[in-house]
Amino acid sequence: MIKKRLLLALPILAALAGGAAAQKSVTGSYNVEGRGPDGASYRGTVEVVPTGDTFRVTWLIDGQRYLGTGIGDESFISVSYRSGNDTGLALLVNENGVWSGIWTYAGGTKLGQERWTRR
């Protein structure tokens, strides 16, 4: 179901215009839990801060910081991120205030899953 919703959200990327009201809906601090492409589970935090038409997204997972740049609105956020030499892409959709989605490392062939719950 998450993958289907994410695919439905992709056309929004083409129409994205930005705006302060949309930014307020995703802006904030979240608890994060997920499962990597290798099947290992993890927990941590993520902070989303508006930076003009984009967002600065910072994850802290097991003491490792991942920094990203996101675009989106009240329905979805797409984030390109890096940590050290690792880079990747995440796409999450808003499901009644909980952000759920998929992610992968650059060059990856499998997906991880992630869920953000507002702190």
CNS distance restraints for C-alpha pairs under 8 A (distance, minus, plus):
assign (resid   1 and name CA) (resid   5 and name CA) 6.30 0.50 0.50
assign (resid   2 and name CA) (resid   6 and name CA) 6.13 0.50 0.50
assign (resid   2 and name CA) (resid 100 and name CA) 7.16 0.50 0.50
assign (resid   2 and name CA) (resid 101 and name CA) 6.37 0.50 0.50
assign (resid   3 and name CA) (resid   7 and name CA) 6.18 0.50 0.50
assign (resid   3 and name CA) (resid 101 and name CA) 7.53 0.50 0.50
assign (resid   3 and name CA) (resid 102 and name CA) 7.64 0.50 0.50
assign (resid   4 and name CA) (resid   8 and name CA) 6.28 0.50 0.50
assign (resid   5 and name CA) (resid   9 and name CA) 6.21 0.50 0.50
assign (resid   5 and name CA) (resid  93 and name CA) 7.28 0.50 0.50
assign (resid   6 and name CA) (resid  10 and name CA) 6.55 0.50 0.50
assign (resid   6 and name CA) (resid  91 and name CA) 7.15 0.50 0.50
assign (resid   6 and name CA) (resid  92 and name CA) 7.05 0.50 0.50
assign (resid   6 and name CA) (resid  93 and name CA) 6.50 0.50 0.50
assign (resid   6 and name CA) (resid 101 and name CA) 7.29 0.50 0.50
assign (resid   9 and name CA) (resid  13 and name CA) 7.46 0.50 0.50
assign (resid   9 and name CA) (resid  75 and name CA) 7.68 0.50 0.50
assign (resid   9 and name CA) (resid  76 and name CA) 6.80 0.50 0.50
assign (resid   9 and name CA) (resid  93 and name CA) 7.61 0.50 0.50
assign (resid  10 and name CA) (resid  14 and name CA) 7.71 0.50 0.50
assign (resid  11 and name CA) (resid  15 and name CA) 7.01 0.50 0.50
assign (resid  12 and name CA) (resid  16 and name CA) 5.87 0.50 0.50
assign (resid  13 and name CA) (resid  72 and name CA) 7.42 0.50 0.50
assign (resid  16 and name CA) (resid  72 and name CA) 7.13 0.50 0.50
assign (resid  16 and name CA) (resid  73 and name CA) 7.67 0.50 0.50
assign (resid  18 and name CA) (resid  22 and name CA) 6.84 0.50 0.50
assign (resid  18 and name CA) (resid  23 and name CA) 7.64 0.50 0.50
assign (resid  18 and name CA) (resid  53 and name CA) 5.63 0.50 0.50
assign (resid  18 and name CA) (resid  72 and name CA) 7.38 0.50 0.50
assign (resid  18 and name CA) (resid  73 and name CA) 6.87 0.50 0.50
assign (resid  19 and name CA) (resid  23 and name CA) 6.42 0.50 0.50
assign (resid  19 and name CA) (resid  53 and name CA) 7.09 0.50 0.50
assign (resid  20 and name CA) (resid  24 and name CA) 6.39 0.50 0.50
assign (resid  21 and name CA) (resid  25 and name CA) 6.94 0.50 0.50
assign (resid  22 and name CA) (resid  26 and name CA) 7.31 0.50 0.50
assign (resid  22 and name CA) (resid  72 and name CA) 7.91 0.50 0.50
assign (resid  22 and name CA) (resid  73 and name CA) 4.79 0.50 0.50
assign (resid  22 and name CA) (resid  74 and name CA) 5.11 0.50 0.50
assign (resid  23 and name CA) (resid  27 and name CA) 5.92 0.50 0.50
assign (resid  23 and name CA) (resid  50 and name CA) 6.35 0.50 0.50
assign (resid  23 and name CA) (resid  72 and name CA) 7.95 0.50 0.50
assign (resid  23 and name CA) (resid  73 and name CA) 6.29 0.50 0.50
assign (resid  23 and name CA) (resid  74 and name CA) 7.21 0.50 0.50
assign (resid  25 and name CA) (resid  73 and name CA) 7.45 0.50 0.50
assign (resid  25 and name CA) (resid  74 and name CA) 5.36 0.50 0.50
assign (resid  26 and name CA) (resid  48 and name CA) 6.85 0.50 0.50
assign (resid  26 and name CA) (resid  73 and name CA) 7.28 0.50 0.50
assign (resid  26 and name CA) (resid  74 and name CA) 6.34 0.50 0.50
assign (resid  26 and name CA) (resid  77 and name CA) 8.00 0.50 0.50
assign (resid  27 and name CA) (resid  47 and name CA) 7.59 0.50 0.50
assign (resid  27 and name CA) (resid  48 and name CA) 4.91 0.50 0.50
assign (resid  27 and name CA) (resid  49 and name CA) 5.44 0.50 0.50
assign (resid  27 and name CA) (resid  50 and name CA) 6.57 0.50 0.50
assign (resid  28 and name CA) (resid  47 and name CA) 5.74 0.50 0.50
assign (resid  28 and name CA) (resid  48 and name CA) 5.24 0.50 0.50
assign (resid  28 and name CA) (resid  49 and name CA) 6.64 0.50 0.50
assign (resid  28 and name CA) (resid 118 and name CA) 7.27 0.50 0.50
assign (resid  29 and name CA) (resid  45 and name CA) 7.29 0.50 0.50
assign (resid  29 and name CA) (resid  46 and name CA) 5.92 0.50 0.50
assign (resid  29 and name CA) (resid  47 and name CA) 4.45 0.50 0.50
assign (resid  29 and name CA) (resid  48 and name CA) 6.45 0.50 0.50
assign (resid  29 and name CA) (resid 118 and name CA) 6.00 0.50 0.50
assign (resid  29 and name CA) (resid 119 and name CA) 5.68 0.50 0.50
assign (resid  30 and name CA) (resid  45 and name CA) 5.62 0.50 0.50
assign (resid  30 and name CA) (resid  46 and name CA) 5.22 0.50 0.50
assign (resid  30 and name CA) (resid  47 and name CA) 6.24 0.50 0.50
assign (resid  30 and name CA) (resid 116 and name CA) 5.60 0.50 0.50
assign (resid  30 and name CA) (resid 117 and name CA) 5.17 0.50 0.50
assign (resid  30 and name CA) (resid 118 and name CA) 4.26 0.50 0.50
assign (resid  30 and name CA) (resid 119 and name CA) 4.86 0.50 0.50
assign (resid  31 and name CA) (resid  43 and name CA) 7.55 0.50 0.50
assign (resid  31 and name CA) (resid  44 and name CA) 5.98 0.50 0.50
assign (resid  31 and name CA) (resid  45 and name CA) 4.52 0.50 0.50
assign (resid  31 and name CA) (resid  46 and name CA) 6.40 0.50 0.50
assign (resid  31 and name CA) (resid 116 and name CA) 5.67 0.50 0.50
assign (resid  31 and name CA) (resid 117 and name CA) 5.25 0.50 0.50
assign (resid  31 and name CA) (resid 118 and name CA) 6.30 0.50 0.50
assign (resid  31 and name CA) (resid 119 and name CA) 5.99 0.50 0.50
assign (resid  32 and name CA) (resid  43 and name CA) 5.55 0.50 0.50
assign (resid  32 and name CA) (resid  44 and name CA) 5.14 0.50 0.50
assign (resid  32 and name CA) (resid  45 and name CA) 5.13 0.50 0.50
assign (resid  32 and name CA) (resid  46 and name CA) 6.43 0.50 0.50
assign (resid  32 and name CA) (resid 114 and name CA) 6.96 0.50 0.50
assign (resid  32 and name CA) (resid 115 and name CA) 5.65 0.50 0.50
assign (resid  32 and name CA) (resid 116 and name CA) 4.60 0.50 0.50
assign (resid  32 and name CA) (resid 117 and name CA) 6.46 0.50 0.50
assign (resid  33 and name CA) (resid  41 and name CA) 7.44 0.50 0.50
assign (resid  33 and name CA) (resid  42 and name CA) 5.69 0.50 0.50
assign (resid  33 and name CA) (resid  43 and name CA) 4.33 0.50 0.50
assign (resid  33 and name CA) (resid  44 and name CA) 6.48 0.50 0.50
assign (resid  33 and name CA) (resid 114 and name CA) 5.82 0.50 0.50
assign (resid  33 and name CA) (resid 115 and name CA) 5.50 0.50 0.50
assign (resid  33 and name CA) (resid 116 and name CA) 6.81 0.50 0.50
assign (resid  34 and name CA) (resid  41 and name CA) 5.60 0.50 0.50
assign (resid  34 and name CA) (resid  42 and name CA) 5.39 0.50 0.50
assign (resid  34 and name CA) (resid  43 and name CA) 6.49 0.50 0.50
assign (resid  34 and name CA) (resid 112 and name CA) 7.28 0.50 0.50
assign (resid  34 and name CA) (resid 113 and name CA) 5.37 0.50 0.50
assign (resid  34 and name CA) (resid 114 and name CA) 4.12 0.50 0.50
assign (resid  34 and name CA) (resid 115 and name CA) 6.13 0.50 0.50
assign (resid  35 and name CA) (resid  39 and name CA) 5.57 0.50 0.50
assign (resid  35 and name CA) (resid  40 and name CA) 5.40 0.50 0.50
assign (resid  35 and name CA) (resid  41 and name CA) 4.20 0.50 0.50
assign (resid  35 and name CA) (resid  42 and name CA) 6.13 0.50 0.50
assign (resid  35 and name CA) (resid 112 and name CA) 5.49 0.50 0.50
assign (resid  35 and name CA) (resid 113 and name CA) 5.29 0.50 0.50
assign (resid  35 and name CA) (resid 114 and name CA) 6.54 0.50 0.50
assign (resid  36 and name CA) (resid  40 and name CA) 5.37 0.50 0.50
assign (resid  36 and name CA) (resid  41 and name CA) 6.33 0.50 0.50
assign (resid  36 and name CA) (resid  42 and name CA) 7.68 0.50 0.50
assign (resid  36 and name CA) (resid 111 and name CA) 7.19 0.50 0.50
assign (resid  36 and name CA) (resid 112 and name CA) 4.29 0.50 0.50
assign (resid  36 and name CA) (resid 113 and name CA) 6.54 0.50 0.50
assign (resid  37 and name CA) (resid 104 and name CA) 7.14 0.50 0.50
assign (resid  37 and name CA) (resid 110 and name CA) 5.36 0.50 0.50
assign (resid  37 and name CA) (resid 111 and name CA) 4.94 0.50 0.50
assign (resid  37 and name CA) (resid 112 and name CA) 4.34 0.50 0.50
assign (resid  37 and name CA) (resid 113 and name CA) 7.82 0.50 0.50
assign (resid  38 and name CA) (resid 112 and name CA) 7.78 0.50 0.50
assign (resid  39 and name CA) (resid 112 and name CA) 7.65 0.50 0.50
assign (resid  42 and name CA) (resid  61 and name CA) 7.21 0.50 0.50
assign (resid  42 and name CA) (resid  62 and name CA) 7.77 0.50 0.50
assign (resid  43 and name CA) (resid  61 and name CA) 6.25 0.50 0.50
assign (resid  43 and name CA) (resid  62 and name CA) 7.44 0.50 0.50
assign (resid  44 and name CA) (resid  59 and name CA) 7.25 0.50 0.50
assign (resid  44 and name CA) (resid  60 and name CA) 5.64 0.50 0.50
assign (resid  44 and name CA) (resid  61 and name CA) 4.60 0.50 0.50
assign (resid  44 and name CA) (resid  62 and name CA) 6.75 0.50 0.50
assign (resid  45 and name CA) (resid  59 and name CA) 5.70 0.50 0.50
assign (resid  45 and name CA) (resid  60 and name CA) 5.36 0.50 0.50
assign (resid  45 and name CA) (resid  61 and name CA) 6.72 0.50 0.50
assign (resid  46 and name CA) (resid  57 and name CA) 6.89 0.50 0.50
assign (resid  46 and name CA) (resid  58 and name CA) 5.43 0.50 0.50
assign (resid  46 and name CA) (resid  59 and name CA) 4.20 0.50 0.50
assign (resid  46 and name CA) (resid  60 and name CA) 6.31 0.50 0.50
assign (resid  46 and name CA) (resid 116 and name CA) 7.72 0.50 0.50
assign (resid  47 and name CA) (resid  56 and name CA) 7.95 0.50 0.50
assign (resid  47 and name CA) (resid  57 and name CA) 5.68 0.50 0.50
assign (resid  47 and name CA) (resid  58 and name CA) 5.24 0.50 0.50
assign (resid  47 and name CA) (resid  59 and name CA) 6.55 0.50 0.50
assign (resid  48 and name CA) (resid  55 and name CA) 6.28 0.50 0.50
assign (resid  48 and name CA) (resid  56 and name CA) 5.77 0.50 0.50
assign (resid  48 and name CA) (resid  57 and name CA) 4.63 0.50 0.50
assign (resid  48 and name CA) (resid  58 and name CA) 6.69 0.50 0.50
assign (resid  49 and name CA) (resid  55 and name CA) 5.38 0.50 0.50
assign (resid  49 and name CA) (resid  56 and name CA) 5.14 0.50 0.50
assign (resid  49 and name CA) (resid  57 and name CA) 6.53 0.50 0.50
assign (resid  50 and name CA) (resid  54 and name CA) 6.12 0.50 0.50
assign (resid  50 and name CA) (resid  55 and name CA) 4.38 0.50 0.50
assign (resid  50 and name CA) (resid  56 and name CA) 6.29 0.50 0.50
assign (resid  51 and name CA) (resid  55 and name CA) 5.06 0.50 0.50
assign (resid  51 and name CA) (resid  56 and name CA) 6.34 0.50 0.50
assign (resid  53 and name CA) (resid  71 and name CA) 7.36 0.50 0.50
assign (resid  54 and name CA) (resid  69 and name CA) 6.72 0.50 0.50
assign (resid  54 and name CA) (resid  70 and name CA) 5.60 0.50 0.50
assign (resid  54 and name CA) (resid  71 and name CA) 5.08 0.50 0.50
assign (resid  54 and name CA) (resid  72 and name CA) 7.62 0.50 0.50
assign (resid  55 and name CA) (resid  69 and name CA) 5.63 0.50 0.50
assign (resid  55 and name CA) (resid  70 and name CA) 4.83 0.50 0.50
assign (resid  55 and name CA) (resid  71 and name CA) 6.30 0.50 0.50
assign (resid  56 and name CA) (resid  67 and name CA) 7.43 0.50 0.50
assign (resid  56 and name CA) (resid  68 and name CA) 5.90 0.50 0.50
assign (resid  56 and name CA) (resid  69 and name CA) 5.03 0.50 0.50
assign (resid  56 and name CA) (resid  70 and name CA) 6.38 0.50 0.50
assign (resid  57 and name CA) (resid  67 and name CA) 5.95 0.50 0.50
assign (resid  57 and name CA) (resid  68 and name CA) 4.84 0.50 0.50
assign (resid  57 and name CA) (resid  69 and name CA) 5.94 0.50 0.50
assign (resid  57 and name CA) (resid  70 and name CA) 6.62 0.50 0.50
assign (resid  57 and name CA) (resid  79 and name CA) 7.54 0.50 0.50
assign (resid  58 and name CA) (resid  65 and name CA) 6.86 0.50 0.50
assign (resid  58 and name CA) (resid  66 and name CA) 5.70 0.50 0.50
assign (resid  58 and name CA) (resid  67 and name CA) 4.77 0.50 0.50
assign (resid  58 and name CA) (resid  68 and name CA) 6.23 0.50 0.50
assign (resid  59 and name CA) (resid  64 and name CA) 7.96 0.50 0.50
assign (resid  59 and name CA) (resid  65 and name CA) 5.61 0.50 0.50
assign (resid  59 and name CA) (resid  66 and name CA) 5.00 0.50 0.50
assign (resid  59 and name CA) (resid  67 and name CA) 6.60 0.50 0.50
assign (resid  60 and name CA) (resid  64 and name CA) 5.56 0.50 0.50
assign (resid  60 and name CA) (resid  65 and name CA) 4.65 0.50 0.50
assign (resid  60 and name CA) (resid  66 and name CA) 6.50 0.50 0.50
assign (resid  61 and name CA) (resid  65 and name CA) 6.53 0.50 0.50
assign (resid  61 and name CA) (resid  66 and name CA) 7.94 0.50 0.50
assign (resid  64 and name CA) (resid  83 and name CA) 7.76 0.50 0.50
assign (resid  65 and name CA) (resid  83 and name CA) 6.43 0.50 0.50
assign (resid  66 and name CA) (resid  81 and name CA) 6.46 0.50 0.50
assign (resid  66 and name CA) (resid  82 and name CA) 5.58 0.50 0.50
assign (resid  66 and name CA) (resid  83 and name CA) 4.76 0.50 0.50
assign (resid  67 and name CA) (resid  81 and name CA) 5.40 0.50 0.50
assign (resid  67 and name CA) (resid  82 and name CA) 5.51 0.50 0.50
assign (resid  67 and name CA) (resid  83 and name CA) 6.48 0.50 0.50
assign (resid  68 and name CA) (resid  79 and name CA) 5.96 0.50 0.50
assign (resid  68 and name CA) (resid  80 and name CA) 5.34 0.50 0.50
assign (resid  68 and name CA) (resid  81 and name CA) 3.82 0.50 0.50
assign (resid  68 and name CA) (resid  82 and name CA) 6.29 0.50 0.50
assign (resid  69 and name CA) (resid  79 and name CA) 5.43 0.50 0.50
assign (resid  69 and name CA) (resid  80 and name CA) 5.52 0.50 0.50
assign (resid  69 and name CA) (resid  81 and name CA) 6.43 0.50 0.50
assign (resid  70 and name CA) (resid  77 and name CA) 6.27 0.50 0.50
assign (resid  70 and name CA) (resid  78 and name CA) 5.35 0.50 0.50
assign (resid  70 and name CA) (resid  79 and name CA) 4.06 0.50 0.50
assign (resid  70 and name CA) (resid  80 and name CA) 6.42 0.50 0.50
assign (resid  71 and name CA) (resid  77 and name CA) 5.58 0.50 0.50
assign (resid  71 and name CA) (resid  78 and name CA) 5.46 0.50 0.50
assign (resid  71 and name CA) (resid  79 and name CA) 6.58 0.50 0.50
assign (resid  72 and name CA) (resid  76 and name CA) 5.36 0.50 0.50
assign (resid  72 and name CA) (resid  77 and name CA) 4.21 0.50 0.50
assign (resid  72 and name CA) (resid  78 and name CA) 6.23 0.50 0.50
assign (resid  73 and name CA) (resid  77 and name CA) 6.49 0.50 0.50
assign (resid  74 and name CA) (resid  94 and name CA) 6.97 0.50 0.50
assign (resid  75 and name CA) (resid  93 and name CA) 5.65 0.50 0.50
assign (resid  75 and name CA) (resid  94 and name CA) 5.11 0.50 0.50
assign (resid  76 and name CA) (resid  91 and name CA) 7.24 0.50 0.50
assign (resid  76 and name CA) (resid  92 and name CA) 5.54 0.50 0.50
assign (resid  76 and name CA) (resid  93 and name CA) 4.18 0.50 0.50
assign (resid  76 and name CA) (resid  94 and name CA) 5.86 0.50 0.50
assign (resid  77 and name CA) (resid  91 and name CA) 5.85 0.50 0.50
assign (resid  77 and name CA) (resid  92 and name CA) 5.41 0.50 0.50
assign (resid  77 and name CA) (resid  93 and name CA) 6.52 0.50 0.50
assign (resid  78 and name CA) (resid  89 and name CA) 7.26 0.50 0.50
assign (resid  78 and name CA) (resid  90 and name CA) 5.65 0.50 0.50
assign (resid  78 and name CA) (resid  91 and name CA) 4.40 0.50 0.50
assign (resid  78 and name CA) (resid  92 and name CA) 6.48 0.50 0.50
assign (resid  79 and name CA) (resid  89 and name CA) 5.63 0.50 0.50
assign (resid  79 and name CA) (resid  90 and name CA) 5.07 0.50 0.50
assign (resid  79 and name CA) (resid  91 and name CA) 6.39 0.50 0.50
assign (resid  80 and name CA) (resid  87 and name CA) 7.40 0.50 0.50
assign (resid  80 and name CA) (resid  88 and name CA) 5.80 0.50 0.50
assign (resid  80 and name CA) (resid  89 and name CA) 4.57 0.50 0.50
assign (resid  80 and name CA) (resid  90 and name CA) 6.53 0.50 0.50
assign (resid  81 and name CA) (resid  87 and name CA) 5.52 0.50 0.50
assign (resid  81 and name CA) (resid  88 and name CA) 5.36 0.50 0.50
assign (resid  81 and name CA) (resid  89 and name CA) 6.16 0.50 0.50
assign (resid  81 and name CA) (resid  90 and name CA) 7.83 0.50 0.50
assign (resid  82 and name CA) (resid  86 and name CA) 5.44 0.50 0.50
assign (resid  82 and name CA) (resid  87 and name CA) 4.16 0.50 0.50
assign (resid  82 and name CA) (resid  88 and name CA) 6.42 0.50 0.50
assign (resid  83 and name CA) (resid  87 and name CA) 6.48 0.50 0.50
assign (resid  86 and name CA) (resid 105 and name CA) 6.93 0.50 0.50
assign (resid  86 and name CA) (resid 106 and name CA) 7.48 0.50 0.50
assign (resid  87 and name CA) (resid 105 and name CA) 5.72 0.50 0.50
assign (resid  87 and name CA) (resid 106 and name CA) 5.50 0.50 0.50
assign (resid  88 and name CA) (resid 103 and name CA) 7.27 0.50 0.50
assign (resid  88 and name CA) (resid 104 and name CA) 5.57 0.50 0.50
assign (resid  88 and name CA) (resid 105 and name CA) 3.98 0.50 0.50
assign (resid  88 and name CA) (resid 106 and name CA) 4.62 0.50 0.50
assign (resid  89 and name CA) (resid 103 and name CA) 5.57 0.50 0.50
assign (resid  89 and name CA) (resid 104 and name CA) 5.70 0.50 0.50
assign (resid  89 and name CA) (resid 105 and name CA) 6.50 0.50 0.50
assign (resid  89 and name CA) (resid 106 and name CA) 7.15 0.50 0.50
assign (resid  90 and name CA) (resid 101 and name CA) 7.25 0.50 0.50
assign (resid  90 and name CA) (resid 102 and name CA) 5.82 0.50 0.50
assign (resid  90 and name CA) (resid 103 and name CA) 4.08 0.50 0.50
assign (resid  90 and name CA) (resid 104 and name CA) 6.64 0.50 0.50
assign (resid  91 and name CA) (resid 101 and name CA) 5.53 0.50 0.50
assign (resid  91 and name CA) (resid 102 and name CA) 5.61 0.50 0.50
assign (resid  91 and name CA) (resid 103 and name CA) 6.28 0.50 0.50
assign (resid  92 and name CA) (resid  99 and name CA) 5.79 0.50 0.50
assign (resid  92 and name CA) (resid 100 and name CA) 5.05 0.50 0.50
assign (resid  92 and name CA) (resid 101 and name CA) 3.95 0.50 0.50
assign (resid  92 and name CA) (resid 102 and name CA) 6.48 0.50 0.50
assign (resid  92 and name CA) (resid 114 and name CA) 7.96 0.50 0.50
assign (resid  93 and name CA) (resid  99 and name CA) 5.34 0.50 0.50
assign (resid  93 and name CA) (resid 100 and name CA) 5.54 0.50 0.50
assign (resid  93 and name CA) (resid 101 and name CA) 6.13 0.50 0.50
assign (resid  94 and name CA) (resid  98 and name CA) 5.63 0.50 0.50
assign (resid  94 and name CA) (resid  99 and name CA) 4.48 0.50 0.50
assign (resid  94 and name CA) (resid 100 and name CA) 6.62 0.50 0.50
assign (resid  95 and name CA) (resid  99 and name CA) 6.02 0.50 0.50
assign (resid  95 and name CA) (resid 100 and name CA) 7.14 0.50 0.50
assign (resid  97 and name CA) (resid 117 and name CA) 7.62 0.50 0.50
assign (resid  97 and name CA) (resid 118 and name CA) 7.74 0.50 0.50
assign (resid  98 and name CA) (resid 115 and name CA) 7.08 0.50 0.50
assign (resid  98 and name CA) (resid 116 and name CA) 5.89 0.50 0.50
assign (resid  98 and name CA) (resid 117 and name CA) 5.30 0.50 0.50
assign (resid  98 and name CA) (resid 118 and name CA) 7.23 0.50 0.50
assign (resid  99 and name CA) (resid 115 and name CA) 5.60 0.50 0.50
assign (resid  99 and name CA) (resid 116 and name CA) 4.95 0.50 0.50
assign (resid  99 and name CA) (resid 117 and name CA) 6.79 0.50 0.50
assign (resid 100 and name CA) (resid 113 and name CA) 7.63 0.50 0.50
assign (resid 100 and name CA) (resid 114 and name CA) 5.75 0.50 0.50
assign (resid 100 and name CA) (resid 115 and name CA) 4.34 0.50 0.50
assign (resid 100 and name CA) (resid 116 and name CA) 6.36 0.50 0.50
assign (resid 101 and name CA) (resid 113 and name CA) 5.75 0.50 0.50
assign (resid 101 and name CA) (resid 114 and name CA) 5.41 0.50 0.50
assign (resid 101 and name CA) (resid 115 and name CA) 6.51 0.50 0.50
assign (resid 102 and name CA) (resid 111 and name CA) 6.23 0.50 0.50
assign (resid 102 and name CA) (resid 112 and name CA) 5.53 0.50 0.50
assign (resid 102 and name CA) (resid 113 and name CA) 4.46 0.50 0.50
assign (resid 102 and name CA) (resid 114 and name CA) 6.04 0.50 0.50
assign (resid 103 and name CA) (resid 111 and name CA) 5.58 0.50 0.50
assign (resid 103 and name CA) (resid 112 and name CA) 5.11 0.50 0.50
assign (resid 103 and name CA) (resid 113 and name CA) 6.20 0.50 0.50
assign (resid 103 and name CA) (resid 114 and name CA) 7.48 0.50 0.50
assign (resid 104 and name CA) (resid 108 and name CA) 5.87 0.50 0.50
assign (resid 104 and name CA) (resid 109 and name CA) 7.78 0.50 0.50
assign (resid 104 and name CA) (resid 110 and name CA) 6.69 0.50 0.50
assign (resid 104 and name CA) (resid 111 and name CA) 5.12 0.50 0.50
assign (resid 104 and name CA) (resid 112 and name CA) 6.01 0.50 0.50
